[in-house]
Amino acid sequence: MWTPEIEAAVDAWKRTGSFPFPSLNIYPAPSPEFLTLEELRLIYHVASICYGMEEIGANSFSLWTDQIPT
């Protein structure tokens, strides 16, 4: 289940085209007009994990986070 906050963030991303995690410096940012709702949710989920790990300085704690651009 997706929380209402996540649904609202994904909806805003889809409407505005503005990536919800600009501090991750992903370039080019994923274009929501070319993605399904499931794909947007998945990207949002992975980006939110990366963002949370970055916020607590834990990006180097796992191998996969080294593969996500920051």
Chimera marker file (.cmm) of the C-alpha trace (Angstrom):
<marker_set name="trace">
<marker id="1" x="0.000" y="0.000" z="0.000" r="1" g="1" b="0" radius="0.5"/>
<marker id="2" x="1.159" y="3.491" z="-0.805" r="1" g="1" b="0" radius="0.5"/>
<marker id="3" x="0.547" y="6.206" z="1.755" r="1" g="1" b="0" radius="0.5"/>
<marker id="4" x="-1.547" y="9.242" z="0.806" r="1" g="1" b="0" radius="0.5"/>
<marker id="5" x="1.630" y="11.346" z="1.063" r="1" g="1" b="0" radius="0.5"/>
<marker id="6" x="3.454" y="9.161" z="-1.464" r="1" g="1" b="0" radius="0.5"/>
<marker id="7" x="0.468" y="9.136" z="-3.798" r="1" g="1" b="0" radius="0.5"/>
<marker id="8" x="0.280" y="12.945" z="-3.581" r="1" g="1" b="0" radius="0.5"/>
<marker id="9" x="4.022" y="13.301" z="-4.262" r="1" g="1" b="0" radius="0.5"/>
<marker id="10" x="3.876" y="10.965" z="-7.267" r="1" g="1" b="0" radius="0.5"/>
<marker id="11" x="0.795" y="12.769" z="-8.570" r="1" g="1" b="0" radius="0.5"/>
<marker id="12" x="2.518" y="16.150" z="-8.211" r="1" g="1" b="0" radius="0.5"/>
<marker id="13" x="5.577" y="14.779" z="-9.997" r="1" g="1" b="0" radius="0.5"/>
<marker id="14" x="3.383" y="13.495" z="-12.820" r="1" g="1" b="0" radius="0.5"/>
<marker id="15" x="1.504" y="16.828" z="-13.120" r="1" g="1" b="0" radius="0.5"/>
<marker id="16" x="4.470" y="19.181" z="-12.834" r="1" g="1" b="0" radius="0.5"/>
<marker id="17" x="7.331" y="17.098" z="-14.205" r="1" g="1" b="0" radius="0.5"/>
<marker id="18" x="9.427" y="18.212" z="-11.228" r="1" g="1" b="0" radius="0.5"/>
<marker id="19" x="11.401" y="15.310" z="-9.704" r="1" g="1" b="0" radius="0.5"/>
<marker id="20" x="10.546" y="15.039" z="-5.990" r="1" g="1" b="0" radius="0.5"/>
<marker id="21" x="14.188" y="14.587" z="-4.893" r="1" g="1" b="0" radius="0.5"/>
<marker id="22" x="16.220" y="17.324" z="-6.597" r="1" g="1" b="0" radius="0.5"/>
<marker id="23" x="19.034" y="17.031" z="-4.040" r="1" g="1" b="0" radius="0.5"/>
<marker id="24" x="19.929" y="13.623" z="-5.492" r="1" g="1" b="0" radius="0.5"/>
<marker id="25" x="21.185" y="15.475" z="-8.593" r="1" g="1" b="0" radius="0.5"/>
<marker id="26" x="19.939" y="12.816" z="-11.004" r="1" g="1" b="0" radius="0.5"/>
<marker id="27" x="20.481" y="14.104" z="-14.512" r="1" g="1" b="0" radius="0.5"/>
<marker id="28" x="18.479" y="13.874" z="-16.555" r="1" g="1" b="0" radius="0.5"/>
<marker id="29" x="15.655" y="13.480" z="-14.089" r="1" g="1" b="0" radius="0.5"/>
<marker id="30" x="13.140" y="10.779" z="-15.022" r="1" g="1" b="0" radius="0.5"/>
<marker id="31" x="10.414" y="12.175" z="-17.276" r="1" g="1" b="0" radius="0.5"/>
<marker id="32" x="7.036" y="11.179" z="-15.834" r="1" g="1" b="0" radius="0.5"/>
<marker id="33" x="5.213" y="11.556" z="-19.136" r="1" g="1" b="0" radius="0.5"/>
<marker id="34" x="7.055" y="8.495" z="-20.475" r="1" g="1" b="0" radius="0.5"/>
<marker id="35" x="6.490" y="6.290" z="-17.422" r="1" g="1" b="0" radius="0.5"/>
<marker id="36" x="3.573" y="4.290" z="-16.092" r="1" g="1" b="0" radius="0.5"/>
<marker id="37" x="2.186" y="4.938" z="-12.630" r="1" g="1" b="0" radius="0.5"/>
<marker id="38" x="3.830" y="1.727" z="-11.387" r="1" g="1" b="0" radius="0.5"/>
<marker id="39" x="7.197" y="2.860" z="-12.770" r="1" g="1" b="0" radius="0.5"/>
<marker id="40" x="6.828" y="6.270" z="-11.152" r="1" g="1" b="0" radius="0.5"/>
<marker id="41" x="6.038" y="4.653" z="-7.803" r="1" g="1" b="0" radius="0.5"/>
<marker id="42" x="9.034" y="2.340" z="-8.087" r="1" g="1" b="0" radius="0.5"/>
<marker id="43" x="11.417" y="5.167" z="-8.982" r="1" g="1" b="0" radius="0.5"/>
<marker id="44" x="9.967" y="7.279" z="-6.159" r="1" g="1" b="0" radius="0.5"/>
<marker id="45" x="10.437" y="4.401" z="-3.715" r="1" g="1" b="0" radius="0.5"/>
<marker id="46" x="14.079" y="3.783" z="-4.659" r="1" g="1" b="0" radius="0.5"/>
<marker id="47" x="14.854" y="7.515" z="-4.719" r="1" g="1" b="0" radius="0.5"/>
<marker id="48" x="13.258" y="7.990" z="-1.290" r="1" g="1" b="0" radius="0.5"/>
<marker id="49" x="15.472" y="5.231" z="0.134" r="1" g="1" b="0" radius="0.5"/>
<marker id="50" x="18.552" y="6.804" z="-1.418" r="1" g="1" b="0" radius="0.5"/>
<marker id="51" x="17.517" y="10.241" z="-0.139" r="1" g="1" b="0" radius="0.5"/>
<marker id="52" x="16.923" y="8.891" z="3.383" r="1" g="1" b="0" radius="0.5"/>
<marker id="53" x="20.299" y="7.162" z="3.434" r="1" g="1" b="0" radius="0.5"/>
<marker id="54" x="21.989" y="10.306" z="2.152" r="1" g="1" b="0" radius="0.5"/>
<marker id="55" x="20.322" y="12.368" z="4.886" r="1" g="1" b="0" radius="0.5"/>
<marker id="56" x="21.818" y="10.202" z="7.645" r="1" g="1" b="0" radius="0.5"/>
<marker id="57" x="25.179" y="9.790" z="5.919" r="1" g="1" b="0" radius="0.5"/>
<marker id="58" x="24.667" y="6.079" z="5.280" r="1" g="1" b="0" radius="0.5"/>
<marker id="59" x="25.050" y="5.927" z="1.496" r="1" g="1" b="0" radius="0.5"/>
<marker id="60" x="28.254" y="3.926" z="1.720" r="1" g="1" b="0" radius="0.5"/>
<marker id="61" x="26.703" y="1.243" z="3.944" r="1" g="1" b="0" radius="0.5"/>
<marker id="62" x="25.587" y="-0.953" z="1.058" r="1" g="1" b="0" radius="0.5"/>
<marker id="63" x="26.851" y="-1.806" z="-2.395" r="1" g="1" b="0" radius="0.5"/>
<marker id="64" x="23.730" y="-0.825" z="-4.333" r="1" g="1" b="0" radius="0.5"/>
<marker id="65" x="23.772" y="2.757" z="-3.078" r="1" g="1" b="0" radius="0.5"/>
<marker id="66" x="27.152" y="3.236" z="-4.740" r="1" g="1" b="0" radius="0.5"/>
<marker id="67" x="25.398" y="2.560" z="-8.058" r="1" g="1" b="0" radius="0.5"/>
<marker id="68" x="22.761" y="5.310" z="-7.629" r="1" g="1" b="0" radius="0.5"/>
<marker id="69" x="23.938" y="8.712" z="-8.864" r="1" g="1" b="0" radius="0.5"/>
<marker id="70" x="24.039" y="11.446" z="-6.248" r="1" g="1" b="0" radius="0.5"/>
<link id1="1" id2="2" r="1" g="1" b="0" radius="0.2"/>
<link id1="2" id2="3" r="1" g="1" b="0" radius="0.2"/>
<link id1="3" id2="4" r="1" g="1" b="0" radius="0.2"/>
<link id1="4" id2="5" r="1" g="1" b="0" radius="0.2"/>
<link id1="5" id2="6" r="1" g="1" b="0" radius="0.2"/>
<link id1="6" id2="7" r="1" g="1" b="0" radius="0.2"/>
<link id1="7" id2="8" r="1" g="1" b="0" radius="0.2"/>
<link id1="8" id2="9" r="1" g="1" b="0" radius="0.2"/>
<link id1="9" id2="10" r="1" g="1" b="0" radius="0.2"/>
<link id1="10" id2="11" r="1" g="1" b="0" radius="0.2"/>
<link id1="11" id2="12" r="1" g="1" b="0" radius="0.2"/>
<link id1="12" id2="13" r="1" g="1" b="0" radius="0.2"/>
<link id1="13" id2="14" r="1" g="1" b="0" radius="0.2"/>
<link id1="14" id2="15" r="1" g="1" b="0" radius="0.2"/>
<link id1="15" id2="16" r="1" g="1" b="0" radius="0.2"/>
<link id1="16" id2="17" r="1" g="1" b="0" radius="0.2"/>
<link id1="17" id2="18" r="1" g="1" b="0" radius="0.2"/>
<link id1="18" id2="19" r="1" g="1" b="0" radius="0.2"/>
<link id1="19" id2="20" r="1" g="1" b="0" radius="0.2"/>
<link id1="20" id2="21" r="1" g="1" b="0" radius="0.2"/>
<link id1="21" id2="22" r="1" g="1" b="0" radius="0.2"/>
<link id1="22" id2="23" r="1" g="1" b="0" radius="0.2"/>
<link id1="23" id2="24" r="1" g="1" b="0" radius="0.2"/>
<link id1="24" id2="25" r="1" g="1" b="0" radius="0.2"/>
<link id1="25" id2="26" r="1" g="1" b="0" radius="0.2"/>
<link id1="26" id2="27" r="1" g="1" b="0" radius="0.2"/>
<link id1="27" id2="28" r="1" g="1" b="0" radius="0.2"/>
<link id1="28" id2="29" r="1" g="1" b="0" radius="0.2"/>
<link id1="29" id2="30" r="1" g="1" b="0" radius="0.2"/>
<link id1="30" id2="31" r="1" g="1" b="0" radius="0.2"/>
<link id1="31" id2="32" r="1" g="1" b="0" radius="0.2"/>
<link id1="32" id2="33" r="1" g="1" b="0" radius="0.2"/>
<link id1="33" id2="34" r="1" g="1" b="0" radius="0.2"/>
<link id1="34" id2="35" r="1" g="1" b="0" radius="0.2"/>
<link id1="35" id2="36" r="1" g="1" b="0" radius="0.2"/>
<link id1="36" id2="37" r="1" g="1" b="0" radius="0.2"/>
<link id1="37" id2="38" r="1" g="1" b="0" radius="0.2"/>
<link id1="38" id2="39" r="1" g="1" b="0" radius="0.2"/>
<link id1="39" id2="40" r="1" g="1" b="0" radius="0.2"/>
<link id1="40" id2="41" r="1" g="1" b="0" radius="0.2"/>
<link id1="41" id2="42" r="1" g="1" b="0" radius="0.2"/>
<link id1="42" id2="43" r="1" g="1" b="0" radius="0.2"/>
<link id1="43" id2="44" r="1" g="1" b="0" radius="0.2"/>
<link id1="44" id2="45" r="1" g="1" b="0" radius="0.2"/>
<link id1="45" id2="46" r="1" g="1" b="0" radius="0.2"/>
<link id1="46" id2="47" r="1" g="1" b="0" radius="0.2"/>
<link id1="47" id2="48" r="1" g="1" b="0" radius="0.2"/>
<link id1="48" id2="49" r="1" g="1" b="0" radius="0.2"/>
<link id1="49" id2="50" r="1" g="1" b="0" radius="0.2"/>
<link id1="50" id2="51" r="1" g="1" b="0" radius="0.2"/>
<link id1="51" id2="52" r="1" g="1" b="0" radius="0.2"/>
<link id1="52" id2="53" r="1" g="1" b="0" radius="0.2"/>
<link id1="53" id2="54" r="1" g="1" b="0" radius="0.2"/>
<link id1="54" id2="55" r="1" g="1" b="0" radius="0.2"/>
<link id1="55" id2="56" r="1" g="1" b="0" radius="0.2"/>
<link id1="56" id2="57" r="1" g="1" b="0" radius="0.2"/>
<link id1="57" id2="58" r="1" g="1" b="0" radius="0.2"/>
<link id1="58" id2="59" r="1" g="1" b="0" radius="0.2"/>
<link id1="59" id2="60" r="1" g="1" b="0" radius="0.2"/>
<link id1="60" id2="61" r="1" g="1" b="0" radius="0.2"/>
<link id1="61" id2="62" r="1" g="1" b="0" radius="0.2"/>
<link id1="62" id2="63" r="1" g="1" b="0" radius="0.2"/>
<link id1="63" id2="64" r="1" g="1" b="0" radius="0.2"/>
<link id1="64" id2="65" r="1" g="1" b="0" radius="0.2"/>
<link id1="65" id2="66" r="1" g="1" b="0" radius="0.2"/>
<link id1="66" id2="67" r="1" g="1" b="0" radius="0.2"/>
<link id1="67" id2="68" r="1" g="1" b="0" radius="0.2"/>
<link id1="68" id2="69" r="1" g="1" b="0" radius="0.2"/>
<link id1="69" id2="70" r="1" g="1" b="0" radius="0.2"/>
</marker_set>
